[in-house]
């Protein structure tokens, strides 16, 4: 593998990771995106989304 190929591969890998992070962020209103790094490399991206409900509107709908 030549130097140029290695640099291109590294740049492509960084672009792919950045794209995956952007995808994980899309559409989240409440929650978090966690990036797990091991030995200076991104190994995992976790997305946690929380759904929040307006307590008053939920109670009004359930009352008889």
PDB file of N, CA, C and O in Angstrom:
ATOM      1  N   UNK A   1       0.869  -1.183   0.000  1.00  0.00           N
ATOM      2  CA  UNK A   1       0.000   0.000   0.000  1.00  0.00           C
ATOM      3  C   UNK A   1       0.906   1.232   0.000  1.00  0.00           C
ATOM      4  O   UNK A   1       1.792   1.364   0.844  1.00  0.00           O
ATOM      5  N   UNK A   2       0.674   2.114  -0.940  1.00  0.00           N
ATOM      6  CA  UNK A   2       1.454   3.339  -1.023  1.00  0.00           C
ATOM      7  C   UNK A   2       0.973   4.370  -0.023  1.00  0.00           C
ATOM      8  O   UNK A   2      -0.103   4.238   0.560  1.00  0.00           O
ATOM      9  N   UNK A   3       1.778   5.388   0.166  1.00  0.00           N
ATOM     10  CA  UNK A   3       1.445   6.456   1.108  1.00  0.00           C
ATOM     11  C   UNK A   3       0.145   7.151   0.728  1.00  0.00           C
ATOM     12  O   UNK A   3      -0.687   7.431   1.591  1.00  0.00           O
ATOM     13  N   UNK A   4      -0.032   7.433  -0.570  1.00  0.00           N
ATOM     14  CA  UNK A   4      -1.247   8.125  -1.017  1.00  0.00           C
ATOM     15  C   UNK A   4      -2.491   7.285  -0.765  1.00  0.00           C
ATOM     16  O   UNK A   4      -3.525   7.813  -0.355  1.00  0.00           O
ATOM     17  N   UNK A   5      -2.400   5.979  -1.006  1.00  0.00           N
ATOM     18  CA  UNK A   5      -3.541   5.091  -0.773  1.00  0.00           C
ATOM     19  C   UNK A   5      -3.900   5.064   0.704  1.00  0.00           C
ATOM     20  O   UNK A   5      -5.080   5.093   1.054  1.00  0.00           O
ATOM     21  N   UNK A   6      -2.898   5.008   1.573  1.00  0.00           N
ATOM     22  CA  UNK A   6      -3.140   5.004   3.016  1.00  0.00           C
ATOM     23  C   UNK A   6      -3.804   6.280   3.484  1.00  0.00           C
ATOM     24  O   UNK A   6      -4.703   6.239   4.323  1.00  0.00           O
ATOM     25  N   UNK A   7      -3.374   7.411   2.954  1.00  0.00           N
ATOM     26  CA  UNK A   7      -3.982   8.695   3.318  1.00  0.00           C
ATOM     27  C   UNK A   7      -5.417   8.753   2.836  1.00  0.00           C
ATOM     28  O   UNK A   7      -6.301   9.211   3.560  1.00  0.00           O
ATOM     29  N   UNK A   8      -5.657   8.281   1.594  1.00  0.00           N
ATOM     30  CA  UNK A   8      -7.020   8.280   1.055  1.00  0.00           C
ATOM     31  C   UNK A   8      -7.926   7.395   1.901  1.00  0.00           C
ATOM     32  O   UNK A   8      -9.047   7.784   2.229  1.00  0.00           O
ATOM     33  N   UNK A   9      -7.442   6.199   2.257  1.00  0.00           N
ATOM     34  CA  UNK A   9      -8.239   5.286   3.078  1.00  0.00           C
ATOM     35  C   UNK A   9      -8.581   5.915   4.421  1.00  0.00           C
ATOM     36  O   UNK A   9      -9.715   5.798   4.885  1.00  0.00           O
ATOM     37  N   UNK A  10      -7.622   6.577   5.047  1.00  0.00           N
ATOM     38  CA  UNK A  10      -7.840   7.223   6.348  1.00  0.00           C
ATOM     39  C   UNK A  10      -8.859   8.352   6.216  1.00  0.00           C
ATOM     40  O   UNK A  10      -9.756   8.480   7.049  1.00  0.00           O
ATOM     41  N   UNK A  11      -8.722   9.173   5.167  1.00  0.00           N
ATOM     42  CA  UNK A  11      -9.678  10.263   4.944  1.00  0.00           C
ATOM     43  C   UNK A  11     -11.075   9.718   4.689  1.00  0.00           C
ATOM     44  O   UNK A  11     -12.059  10.284   5.167  1.00  0.00           O
ATOM     45  N   UNK A  12     -11.172   8.623   3.937  1.00  0.00           N
ATOM     46  CA  UNK A  12     -12.476   8.016   3.658  1.00  0.00           C
ATOM     47  C   UNK A  12     -13.088   7.462   4.940  1.00  0.00           C
ATOM     48  O   UNK A  12     -14.292   7.587   5.162  1.00  0.00           O
ATOM     49  N   UNK A  13     -12.267   6.855   5.775  1.00  0.00           N
ATOM     50  CA  UNK A  13     -12.750   6.310   7.040  1.00  0.00           C
ATOM     51  C   UNK A  13     -13.276   7.426   7.943  1.00  0.00           C
ATOM     52  O   UNK A  13     -14.330   7.278   8.562  1.00  0.00           O
ATOM     53  N   UNK A  14     -12.551   8.535   8.020  1.00  0.00           N
ATOM     54  CA  UNK A  14     -12.990   9.683   8.821  1.00  0.00           C
ATOM     55  C   UNK A  14     -14.304  10.229   8.273  1.00  0.00           C
ATOM     56  O   UNK A  14     -15.206  10.556   9.044  1.00  0.00           O
ATOM     57  N   UNK A  15     -14.422  10.331   6.953  1.00  0.00           N
ATOM     58  CA  UNK A  15     -15.661  10.820   6.335  1.00  0.00           C
ATOM     59  C   UNK A  15     -16.824   9.878   6.626  1.00  0.00           C
ATOM     60  O   UNK A  15     -17.936  10.335   6.892  1.00  0.00           O
ATOM     61  N   UNK A  16     -16.580   8.566   6.579  1.00  0.00           N
ATOM     62  CA  UNK A  16     -17.635   7.589   6.869  1.00  0.00           C
ATOM     63  C   UNK A  16     -18.111   7.700   8.318  1.00  0.00           C
ATOM     64  O   UNK A  16     -19.311   7.641   8.587  1.00  0.00           O
ATOM     65  N   UNK A  17     -17.174   7.862   9.243  1.00  0.00           N
ATOM     66  CA  UNK A  17     -17.534   8.000  10.657  1.00  0.00           C
ATOM     67  C   UNK A  17     -18.329   9.282  10.876  1.00  0.00           C
ATOM     68  O   UNK A  17     -19.336   9.274  11.584  1.00  0.00           O
ATOM     69  N   UNK A  18     -17.886  10.377  10.279  1.00  0.00           N
ATOM     70  CA  UNK A  18     -18.608  11.647  10.409  1.00  0.00           C
ATOM     71  C   UNK A  18     -20.017  11.521   9.846  1.00  0.00           C
ATOM     72  O   UNK A  18     -20.963  12.068  10.413  1.00  0.00           O
ATOM     73  N   UNK A  19     -20.162  10.809   8.741  1.00  0.00           N
ATOM     74  CA  UNK A  19     -21.482  10.590   8.147  1.00  0.00           C
ATOM     75  C   UNK A  19     -22.372   9.770   9.080  1.00  0.00           C
ATOM     76  O   UNK A  19     -23.552  10.084   9.238  1.00  0.00           O
ATOM     77  N   UNK A  20     -21.829   8.734   9.693  1.00  0.00           N
ATOM     78  CA  UNK A  20     -22.613   7.909  10.621  1.00  0.00           C
ATOM     79  C   UNK A  20     -23.044   8.710  11.852  1.00  0.00           C
ATOM     80  O   UNK A  20     -24.150   8.521  12.356  1.00  0.00           O
ATOM     81  N   UNK A  21     -22.187   9.594  12.332  1.00  0.00           N
ATOM     82  CA  UNK A  21     -22.548  10.451  13.464  1.00  0.00           C
ATOM     83  C   UNK A  21     -23.678  11.390  13.059  1.00  0.00           C
ATOM     84  O   UNK A  21     -24.624  11.587  13.822  1.00  0.00           O
ATOM     85  N   UNK A  22     -23.586  11.969  11.867  1.00  0.00           N
ATOM     86  CA  UNK A  22     -24.646  12.858  11.375  1.00  0.00           C
ATOM     87  C   UNK A  22     -25.966  12.111  11.253  1.00  0.00           C
ATOM     88  O   UNK A  22     -27.015  12.656  11.597  1.00  0.00           O
ATOM     89  N   UNK A  23     -25.934  10.882  10.772  1.00  0.00           N
ATOM     90  CA  UNK A  23     -27.151  10.065  10.662  1.00  0.00           C
ATOM     91  C   UNK A  23     -27.732   9.805  12.048  1.00  0.00           C
ATOM     92  O   UNK A  23     -28.947   9.878  12.235  1.00  0.00           O
ATOM     93  N   UNK A  24     -26.871   9.502  13.022  1.00  0.00           N
ATOM     94  CA  UNK A  24     -27.337   9.239  14.387  1.00  0.00           C
ATOM     95  C   UNK A  24     -28.001  10.467  15.000  1.00  0.00           C
ATOM     96  O   UNK A  24     -28.909  10.335  15.820  1.00  0.00           O
ATOM     97  N   UNK A  25     -27.558  11.655  14.611  1.00  0.00           N
ATOM     98  CA  UNK A  25     -28.116  12.897  15.161  1.00  0.00           C
ATOM     99  C   UNK A  25     -29.442  13.301  14.515  1.00  0.00           C
ATOM    100  O   UNK A  25     -30.219  14.047  15.111  1.00  0.00           O
ATOM    101  N   UNK A  26     -29.701  12.819  13.320  1.00  0.00           N
ATOM    102  CA  UNK A  26     -30.909  13.228  12.605  1.00  0.00           C
ATOM    103  C   UNK A  26     -32.165  12.797  13.351  1.00  0.00           C
ATOM    104  O   UNK A  26     -32.307  11.642  13.750  1.00  0.00           O
ATOM    105  N   UNK A  27     -33.053  13.734  13.526  1.00  0.00           N
ATOM    106  CA  UNK A  27     -34.363  13.436  14.079  1.00  0.00           C
ATOM    107  C   UNK A  27     -34.440  13.310  15.588  1.00  0.00           C
ATOM    108  O   UNK A  27     -35.529  13.101  16.123  1.00  0.00           O
ATOM    109  N   UNK A  28     -33.336  13.429  16.286  1.00  0.00           N
ATOM    110  CA  UNK A  28     -33.390  13.328  17.750  1.00  0.00           C
ATOM    111  C   UNK A  28     -33.840  14.669  18.322  1.00  0.00           C
ATOM    112  O   UNK A  28     -33.237  15.706  18.046  1.00  0.00           O
ATOM    113  N   UNK A  29     -34.908  14.636  19.123  1.00  0.00           N
ATOM    114  CA  UNK A  29     -35.334  15.843  19.833  1.00  0.00           C
ATOM    115  C   UNK A  29     -34.816  15.819  21.263  1.00  0.00           C
ATOM    116  O   UNK A  29     -34.392  16.846  21.794  1.00  0.00           O
ATOM    117  N   UNK A  30     -34.851  14.652  21.881  1.00  0.00           N
ATOM    118  CA  UNK A  30     -34.350  14.459  23.247  1.00  0.00           C
ATOM    119  C   UNK A  30     -33.553  13.165  23.255  1.00  0.00           C
ATOM    120  O   UNK A  30     -34.024  12.142  22.757  1.00  0.00           O
ATOM    121  N   UNK A  31     -32.365  13.200  23.811  1.00  0.00           N
ATOM    122  CA  UNK A  31     -31.570  11.986  23.881  1.00  0.00           C
ATOM    123  C   UNK A  31     -30.088  12.292  23.783  1.00  0.00           C
ATOM    124  O   UNK A  31     -29.640  13.396  24.092  1.00  0.00           O
ATOM    125  N   UNK A  32     -29.336  11.287  23.343  1.00  0.00           N
ATOM    126  CA  UNK A  32     -27.890  11.472  23.256  1.00  0.00           C
ATOM    127  C   UNK A  32     -27.303  10.568  22.177  1.00  0.00           C
ATOM    128  O   UNK A  32     -27.883   9.550  21.800  1.00  0.00           O
ATOM    129  N   UNK A  33     -26.140  10.976  21.699  1.00  0.00           N
ATOM    130  CA  UNK A  33     -25.335  10.150  20.807  1.00  0.00           C
ATOM    131  C   UNK A  33     -23.989   9.997  21.497  1.00  0.00           C
ATOM    132  O   UNK A  33     -23.327  10.985  21.815  1.00  0.00           O
ATOM    133  N   UNK A  34     -23.594   8.761  21.723  1.00  0.00           N
ATOM    134  CA  UNK A  34     -22.338   8.482  22.418  1.00  0.00           C
ATOM    135  C   UNK A  34     -21.360   7.839  21.437  1.00  0.00           C
ATOM    136  O   UNK A  34     -21.711   6.899  20.725  1.00  0.00           O
ATOM    137  N   UNK A  35     -20.151   8.347  21.407  1.00  0.00           N
ATOM    138  CA  UNK A  35     -19.112   7.830  20.523  1.00  0.00           C
ATOM    139  C   UNK A  35     -18.092   7.105  21.391  1.00  0.00           C
ATOM    140  O   UNK A  35     -17.458   7.714  22.253  1.00  0.00           O
ATOM    141  N   UNK A  36     -17.936   5.809  21.166  1.00  0.00           N
ATOM    142  CA  UNK A  36     -17.014   4.987  21.944  1.00  0.00           C
ATOM    143  C   UNK A  36     -15.687   4.903  21.189  1.00  0.00           C
ATOM    144  O   UNK A  36     -15.644   4.546  20.011  1.00  0.00           O
ATOM    145  N   UNK A  37     -14.609   5.241  21.893  1.00  0.00           N
ATOM    146  CA  UNK A  37     -13.273   5.254  21.297  1.00  0.00           C
ATOM    147  C   UNK A  37     -12.391   4.271  22.061  1.00  0.00           C
ATOM    148  O   UNK A  37     -12.375   4.265  23.292  1.00  0.00           O
ATOM    149  N   UNK A  38     -11.663   3.445  21.324  1.00  0.00           N
ATOM    150  CA  UNK A  38     -10.738   2.489  21.925  1.00  0.00           C
ATOM    151  C   UNK A  38      -9.414   2.586  21.174  1.00  0.00           C
ATOM    152  O   UNK A  38      -9.372   2.436  19.953  1.00  0.00           O
ATOM    153  N   UNK A  39      -8.348   2.834  21.902  1.00  0.00           N
ATOM    154  CA  UNK A  39      -7.011   2.985  21.318  1.00  0.00           C
ATOM    155  C   UNK A  39      -7.016   4.003  20.176  1.00  0.00           C
ATOM    156  O   UNK A  39      -6.501   3.743  19.088  1.00  0.00           O
ATOM    157  N   UNK A  40      -7.602   5.151  20.447  1.00  0.00           N
ATOM    158  CA  UNK A  40      -7.645   6.295  19.518  1.00  0.00           C
ATOM    159  C   UNK A  40      -8.472   6.047  18.265  1.00  0.00           C
ATOM    160  O   UNK A  40      -8.330   6.777  17.283  1.00  0.00           O
ATOM    161  N   UNK A  41      -9.331   5.034  18.276  1.00  0.00           N
ATOM    162  CA  UNK A  41     -10.173   4.748  17.116  1.00  0.00           C
ATOM    163  C   UNK A  41     -11.633   4.662  17.542  1.00  0.00           C
ATOM    164  O   UNK A  41     -11.950   4.112  18.596  1.00  0.00           O
ATOM    165  N   UNK A  42     -12.515   5.210  16.717  1.00  0.00           N
ATOM    166  CA  UNK A  42     -13.950   5.095  16.967  1.00  0.00           C
ATOM    167  C   UNK A  42     -14.338   3.647  16.703  1.00  0.00           C
ATOM    168  O   UNK A  42     -14.121   3.128  15.608  1.00  0.00           O
ATOM    169  N   UNK A  43     -14.913   2.999  17.710  1.00  0.00           N
ATOM    170  CA  UNK A  43     -15.299   1.598  17.561  1.00  0.00           C
ATOM    171  C   UNK A  43     -16.808   1.396  17.636  1.00  0.00           C
ATOM    172  O   UNK A  43     -17.314   0.339  17.261  1.00  0.00           O
ATOM    173  N   UNK A  44     -17.533   2.415  18.124  1.00  0.00           N
ATOM    174  CA  UNK A  44     -18.975   2.245  18.293  1.00  0.00           C
ATOM    175  C   UNK A  44     -19.646   3.603  18.403  1.00  0.00           C
ATOM    176  O   UNK A  44     -19.089   4.544  18.970  1.00  0.00           O
ATOM    177  N   UNK A  45     -20.853   3.692  17.851  1.00  0.00           N
ATOM    178  CA  UNK A  45     -21.683   4.885  17.993  1.00  0.00           C
ATOM    179  C   UNK A  45     -23.022   4.417  18.540  1.00  0.00           C
ATOM    180  O   UNK A  45     -23.679   3.567  17.938  1.00  0.00           O
ATOM    181  N   UNK A  46     -23.431   4.967  19.682  1.00  0.00           N
ATOM    182  CA  UNK A  46     -24.706   4.597  20.298  1.00  0.00           C
ATOM    183  C   UNK A  46     -25.659   5.777  20.250  1.00  0.00           C
ATOM    184  O   UNK A  46     -25.269   6.913  20.518  1.00  0.00           O
ATOM    185  N   UNK A  47     -26.901   5.505  19.911  1.00  0.00           N
ATOM    186  CA  UNK A  47     -27.936   6.540  19.875  1.00  0.00           C
ATOM    187  C   UNK A  47     -29.014   6.161  20.888  1.00  0.00           C
ATOM    188  O   UNK A  47     -29.569   5.063  20.847  1.00  0.00           O
ATOM    189  N   UNK A  48     -29.293   7.082  21.785  1.00  0.00           N
ATOM    190  CA  UNK A  48     -30.373   6.891  22.761  1.00  0.00           C
ATOM    191  C   UNK A  48     -31.375   8.004  22.555  1.00  0.00           C
ATOM    192  O   UNK A  48     -31.035   9.185  22.619  1.00  0.00           O
ATOM    193  N   UNK A  49     -32.598   7.620  22.309  1.00  0.00           N
ATOM    194  CA  UNK A  49     -33.634   8.619  22.082  1.00  0.00           C
ATOM    195  C   UNK A  49     -34.684   8.497  23.174  1.00  0.00           C
ATOM    196  O   UNK A  49     -35.124   7.398  23.512  1.00  0.00           O
ATOM    197  N   UNK A  50     -35.073   9.624  23.712  1.00  0.00           N
ATOM    198  CA  UNK A  50     -36.098   9.653  24.746  1.00  0.00           C
ATOM    199  C   UNK A  50     -37.371  10.229  24.139  1.00  0.00           C
ATOM    200  O   UNK A  50     -37.337  11.213  23.399  1.00  0.00           O
ATOM    201  N   UNK A  51     -38.475   9.607  24.463  1.00  0.00           N
ATOM    202  CA  UNK A  51     -39.770  10.126  24.038  1.00  0.00           C
ATOM    203  C   UNK A  51     -40.402  10.806  25.236  1.00  0.00           C
ATOM    204  O   UNK A  51     -40.552  10.199  26.296  1.00  0.00           O
ATOM    205  N   UNK A  52     -40.767  12.045  25.070  1.00  0.00           N
ATOM    206  CA  UNK A  52     -41.362  12.801  26.172  1.00  0.00           C
ATOM    207  C   UNK A  52     -42.818  13.068  25.845  1.00  0.00           C
ATOM    208  O   UNK A  52     -43.166  13.395  24.710  1.00  0.00           O
ATOM    209  N   UNK A  53     -43.658  12.923  26.847  1.00  0.00           N
ATOM    210  CA  UNK A  53     -45.087  13.126  26.689  1.00  0.00           C
ATOM    211  C   UNK A  53     -45.547  14.239  27.613  1.00  0.00           C
ATOM    212  O   UNK A  53     -45.080  14.358  28.746  1.00  0.00           O
ATOM    213  N   UNK A  54     -46.452  15.036  27.123  1.00  0.00           N
ATOM    214  CA  UNK A  54     -47.046  16.091  27.936  1.00  0.00           C
ATOM    215  C   UNK A  54     -48.000  15.420  28.916  1.00  0.00           C
ATOM    216  O   UNK A  54     -49.001  14.830  28.509  1.00  0.00           O
ATOM    217  N   UNK A  55     -47.695  15.508  30.183  1.00  0.00           N
ATOM    218  CA  UNK A  55     -48.485  14.811  31.205  1.00  0.00           C
ATOM    219  C   UNK A  55     -49.943  15.260  31.193  1.00  0.00           C
ATOM    220  O   UNK A  55     -50.842  14.431  31.333  1.00  0.00           O
ATOM    221  N   UNK A  56     -50.189  16.554  31.027  1.00  0.00           N
ATOM    222  CA  UNK A  56     -51.565  17.049  31.048  1.00  0.00           C
ATOM    223  C   UNK A  56     -52.386  16.484  29.898  1.00  0.00           C
ATOM    224  O   UNK A  56     -53.513  16.042  30.118  1.00  0.00           O
ATOM    225  N   UNK A  57     -51.867  16.486  28.702  1.00  0.00           N
ATOM    226  CA  UNK A  57     -52.638  15.986  27.567  1.00  0.00           C
ATOM    227  C   UNK A  57     -52.859  14.482  27.679  1.00  0.00           C
ATOM    228  O   UNK A  57     -53.892  13.981  27.236  1.00  0.00           O
ATOM    229  N   UNK A  58     -51.909  13.751  28.263  1.00  0.00           N
ATOM    230  CA  UNK A  58     -52.075  12.316  28.465  1.00  0.00           C
ATOM    231  C   UNK A  58     -53.181  12.051  29.479  1.00  0.00           C
ATOM    232  O   UNK A  58     -53.993  11.148  29.280  1.00  0.00           O
ATOM    233  N   UNK A  59     -53.225  12.827  30.567  1.00  0.00           N
ATOM    234  CA  UNK A  59     -54.261  12.648  31.579  1.00  0.00           C
ATOM    235  C   UNK A  59     -55.637  13.011  31.031  1.00  0.00           C
ATOM    236  O   UNK A  59     -56.617  12.330  31.333  1.00  0.00           O
ATOM    237  N   UNK A  60     -55.725  14.062  30.237  1.00  0.00           N
ATOM    238  CA  UNK A  60     -57.005  14.474  29.673  1.00  0.00           C
ATOM    239  C   UNK A  60     -57.568  13.405  28.749  1.00  0.00           C
ATOM    240  O   UNK A  60     -58.778  13.180  28.737  1.00  0.00           O
ATOM    241  N   UNK A  61     -56.728  12.753  27.987  1.00  0.00           N
ATOM    242  CA  UNK A  61     -57.181  11.722  27.056  1.00  0.00           C
ATOM    243  C   UNK A  61     -57.658  10.480  27.789  1.00  0.00           C
ATOM    244  O   UNK A  61     -58.556   9.791  27.305  1.00  0.00           O
ATOM    245  N   UNK A  62     -57.075  10.175  28.951  1.00  0.00           N
ATOM    246  CA  UNK A  62     -57.425   8.948  29.656  1.00  0.00           C
ATOM    247  C   UNK A  62     -58.590   9.126  30.628  1.00  0.00           C
ATOM    248  O   UNK A  62     -59.117   8.133  31.129  1.00  0.00           O
ATOM    249  N   UNK A  63     -59.005  10.359  30.907  1.00  0.00           N
ATOM    250  CA  UNK A  63     -60.111  10.541  31.852  1.00  0.00           C
ATOM    251  C   UNK A  63     -61.443  10.270  31.166  1.00  0.00           C
ATOM    252  O   UNK A  63     -61.591  10.503  29.966  1.00  0.00           O
ATOM    253  N   UNK A  64     -62.410   9.777  31.935  1.00  0.00           N
ATOM    254  CA  UNK A  64     -63.708   9.371  31.388  1.00  0.00           C
ATOM    255  C   UNK A  64     -64.683  10.494  31.461  1.00  0.00           C
ATOM    256  O   UNK A  64     -65.833  10.342  31.047  1.00  0.00           O
TER     257      UNK A  64
END
